Amino acid sequence: MVCCVKVTTWNVNSLATRQARVERWLAREHSDVLCLQEIKMESERFPHQAFAALGYRAVVAGQKTYNGVAILARVTLPEPRDVQVGIPGFDDAQQRAIAATYGDLRVVNLYVVNGQSVGSEKFAYKLAWLEAATAWLATERARHERLVVVGDFNIAPTDEDVHDPAAWTGQVLCTDEERAFFRRWLDLGLVDTFRRFPQPAKTFSWWDYRNLAFPKNLGLRIDHVLASNPLAERCTGVVIDRDERKGKGEDKPSDHAPVTATFTF
């Protein structure tokens, strides 16, 4: 019997603000695993009942006002086990990482530090965070044949992922240092699933709210689904749901679009 599993990453930029959008999207798209970043709420405020009504259970690492990550998985999947909150051994007050195992599928959800500007304390924190995450992912890759690492990585890995490479050269999200970490993750035996398939030019996952960036398609591809080689071989497609970036007023969208990879077993 053929079985498909859809894994989605989505920086929602406040779940309290965009819960209705997420619920509508799940009811329409039926993703099996939805990894959220920037939920911006404490774990105890997470709307478990609302998502349970849609057939999902959640593991959450929340934080007031900032950051926060969660993994929603269909109740038809095995219950989550080996839940890890935060990067092991890395002392960090910010909730930016969570992982769980569903059957033989290991899911790691990351909200990578933005870094603010090159040379800043926040950029130094980003590089330290990425170094710790790299060590952790090496361990995860060694332990799990079927590993998927998703999230808002705040890294545009190549110039192909940037609307204006010349303007972004040396800027945070596009520096050589950040891109080197992305390549190191690939060297661990992870695959950028989006690039396994032909994609239209200028396909992005994030657009600034300012300067009409979305209508002008002035974006970056910084939201990613990486998969271990055995899992990537079973990937049959990756799509960025650009329509979820549309909206205004009370229905104002996140500045990120959902990215979904489909795996067939």
KEDO-579444 format. One line per 10 residues: number of its first residue (from 1); their letters; for each residue x, y, z of C-alpha. Coordinates in steps of 0.001 Angstrom, whole numbers, padded with zeros to 6 digits. Each point is the difference from the previous one (the first is absolute). Layout:
KEDO-579444
NUM = a = X:Y:Z | ...
***
This chain:
KEDO-579444
1 = mvccvkvttw = 000000:000000:000000 | 001313:003450:-000963 | 000006:002554:002797 | 000765:003723:-000304 | 001227:002177:002844 | -000066:003785:-000400 | 002408:001977:002185 | -000407:003776:000160 | 002009:002823:001537 | -001599:003390:000643
11 = nvnslatrqa = 001189:003037:001905 | -003393:001404:001037 | 001323:003167:001681 | -002420:-000275:002964 | -002396:-002915:000269 | -002432:002081:002067 | -000313:002389:-002935 | -000159:-002645:-002704 | -001614:-003039:001627 | -003074:000205:-002248
21 = rverwlareh = 002211:000036:-003107 | 001905:-003059:001224 | -003218:-001860:000767 | -001452:000795:-003422 | 003228:-001048:-001678 | 000120:-003333:001848 | -003644:-000714:-000795 | 000755:000607:-003682 | 003483:-001484:-000443 | -000037:-002851:002558
31 = sdvlclqeik = 003719:000060:000685 | 001044:-002939:002166 | 002700:001904:001895 | -000057:003782:000359 | 003012:001650:001616 | -000643:003543:001192 | 002516:002696:000896 | -000458:003334:001753 | -003192:-001039:001752 | 000704:002819:002506
41 = meserfphqa = -001950:-001513:002890 | 000707:-001957:003156 | -000401:-003770:-000220 | -002948:000037:002404 | -001906:002357:-002318 | 000356:-002226:-003048 | -003473:-000801:-001452 | 000224:-003784:000241 | -003781:-000495:-000032 | -000518:001962:-003198
51 = faalgyravv = 002559:-002093:-001864 | -001221:-003222:001609 | -003383:000749:-001544 | 001749:-000082:-003377 | 001693:-003311:000813 | 003425:001181:001177 | 002072:-000335:003157 | 002830:002408:000787 | 003322:000189:001794 | 000918:003561:000879
61 = agqktyngva = 002902:002109:001212 | -001573:003406:000493 | 001170:003374:001191 | -001817:003229:000771 | 000113:002666:-002726 | 002947:-001443:-001938 | 001156:-003205:-001714 | -001729:-003285:000835 | -000284:-003189:-002073 | -002501:-002831:-000272
71 = ilarvtlpep = -000563:-003225:-001919 | -003564:-000946:-000914 | -000512:-003584:-001148 | -003079:-001891:-001063 | -001405:-002275:002674 | 000176:-002815:-002553 | 003800:000115:000357 | 001639:-001738:002967 | 000154:002036:003189 | 003111:002200:000251
81 = rdvqvgipgf = 002929:-001367:001948 | 003551:001103:000814 | -001135:003622:000070 | 002948:002386:000218 | -000465:003674:000857 | 002950:002224:-000845 | 003441:-000963:-001245 | 001566:-002520:002396 | 002882:001517:001957 | -000605:003522:-001311
91 = ddaqqraiaa = -001118:002410:002715 | -002654:002141:-001645 | -002978:001835:001496 | -001601:000345:-003438 | -002350:-002755:-001156 | 001222:-000734:-003513 | 000216:-003771:-000378 | -002185:-003027:000579 | 000198:-003583:-001254 | -002175:-003101:000241
101 = tygdlrvvnl = -000170:-003486:-001487 | -003146:-001408:-001626 | 000452:-003694:-000717 | 003319:-000093:-001871 | -000210:003644:-001142 | 002111:002484:001973 | -001134:003620:-000354 | 002214:002926:000999 | -001586:003464:-000090 | 002329:003021:000130
111 = yvvngqsvgs = -000507:003732:000234 | 003523:001193:-000719 | 001164:003316:001415 | -000436:002938:-002398 | 003309:001658:000884 | -001132:003613:-000489 | 003180:001312:-001666 | 003506:-001239:-000720 | 002365:000793:002852 | -002750:000393:002593
121 = ekfayklawl = -000340:-002006:003215 | -003082:-001646:-001496 | 002025:-001126:-003010 | 002636:-001530:002306 | -002842:-001745:001853 | -001304:-001320:-003327 | 003357:-001503:-000938 | 000356:-001612:003452 | -003549:-001346:-000257 | 000675:-001423:-003459
131 = eaatawlate = 003191:-001664:001224 | -001880:-001692:002832 | -002831:-000982:-002337 | 002479:-001547:-002431 | 001430:-002263:002694 | -003500:-001003:001064 | -001130:-000753:-003550 | 003068:-002167:-000546 | -001115:-002091:002970 | -003593:-000096:-001216
141 = rarherlvvv = 001092:-001061:-003484 | 002113:-002815:001431 | -002928:-001271:002068 | -002852:000275:-002497 | -000188:-001367:-003524 | -003194:001931:-000676 | 000733:003543:001179 | -001659:003213:-001122 | 001353:003371:001134 | -002288:002922:-000724
151 = gdfniaptde = -000577:003581:000958 | 000726:003644:-000510 | 003773:-000240:-000373 | 000488:003722:-000633 | 002527:-001000:-002672 | -000378:000425:-003753 | 002405:-002770:-001067 | 000929:001277:-003480 | -000447:003065:-002174 | -002762:-001919:-001763
161 = dvhdpaawtg = -002003:000397:003220 | 000244:003817:000033 | -001948:002501:-002094 | 002992:002352:-000343 | 003287:-001778:000813 | 002123:003106:-000513 | -002026:002013:002502 | 000163:-002812:002566 | 003688:-000850:-000343 | 001564:-000036:003451
171 = qvlctdeera = -003326:000726:001687 | -001398:-002079:002843 | -001868:-003109:-001305 | 002356:-000120:-002991 | 003532:000149:001437 | 002672:-002547:-000803 | 000066:-001035:003669 | -003709:-000803:000100 | 000000:-001783:-003337 | 002952:-002099:001135
181 = ffrrwldlgl = -002138:-001391:002820 | -002745:-000917:-002461 | 002561:-001899:-002085 | 001309:-001714:003133 | -003510:-001249:000699 | -000193:-001412:-003501 | 003388:-001637:000528 | -001476:-001862:002975 | -002095:-001965:-002481 | -002988:002312:-000274
191 = vdtfrrfpqp = -001606:001070:-003272 | -001655:003319:-000878 | -003201:-001611:-001256 | -001173:003140:-001803 | 002973:-000174:-002356 | -000633:-003638:-000917 | -002701:001196:-002398 | -000228:002567:-002793 | -001240:003251:001505 | -001056:003298:-001541
201 = aktfswwdyr = 002620:002726:000197 | -000429:002559:002775 | -001902:-002358:002295 | 000168:001243:003588 | -001535:-000715:003402 | 000375:003374:001752 | -000817:003553:-001024 | 000382:003108:002160 | -003211:001790:000956 | 001550:003260:-001183
211 = nlafpknlgl = 000517:001596:-003421 | -002571:-002175:-001800 | 002484:-002860:000202 | -002596:-002713:-000536 | -001778:001491:-003042 | 003419:000707:-001525 | 001271:-003486:000986 | 002984:001459:001858 | 000514:-003094:002124 | 002410:-002560:001368
221 = ridhvlasnp = -000205:-003777:000381 | 000872:-000459:003667 | -002546:-002678:001034 | 001246:-003500:-000701 | -000747:-003716:000155 | 003170:-002085:000217 | -000220:-003790:-000008 | 002463:-002824:000536 | 001039:-001689:-003212 | -002243:-003088:000425
231 = laerctgvvi = -002971:002249:000737 | 000808:002491:-002774 | -000119:-002849:-002525 | -003649:-000399:000945 | -000801:003686:-000445 | -002397:000487:-002902 | -000373:003765:000078 | 000502:003252:001879 | -002256:003024:-000291 | -000036:003488:001496
241 = drderkgkge = -003592:001128:000585 | 000395:003572:-001191 | -003745:000626:000277 | 000275:-000096:003805 | 002119:003155:-000151 | -002972:001892:-001430 | -002448:001962:002109 | -000395:003253:001864 | -001890:001661:002840 | -001270:-002445:002610
251 = dkpsdhapvt = 001118:-002872:-002218 | 003573:001299:-000217 | 002310:-002927:-000820 | 003324:-000997:001436 | 002983:001310:-001919 | 000906:-003651:-000683 | -001796:-002559:-002172 | -000405:-003699:000897 | 002432:-002414:-001641 | -001184:-003602:-000407
261 = atftf = 001941:-003110:-001003 | -001850:-003203:-000873 | 001559:-003396:000674 | -001379:-003242:-001442 | 000552:-003358:001675
***
